[in-house]
Amino acid sequence: MAPAAQLRDLAWAYEVTGETRWYCGNLPGAAEAYAEALALFEELGMREGIMLATHHLAQIERRHGRPGAAAAGYLASL
């Protein structure tokens, strides 16, 4: 597998890990996984992944009661 394909797969694995942690109530763990996914998606220039990870990070801000940060994240994900 080419390095870019491996990074792409790793980015999606982090994204799914973040979702799993989110559904299990582990918000700090979810944020960590989403941030890792976002960094890889940005490195690869994968807009759909950047959008999704940014949106999920905004959801965590909302759950933490930070509406301003959540709104900024939601807007950035568009």
Buried (B, 14 or more C-beta within 10 A) or exposed (E): EEEEEEBBEBBBBBBEBBBEBBEEEBBEBBBBBBBBBBBBBBEBEBEEBBBBBBBBBBBBBBBEEBEEBBEBBBEEBE
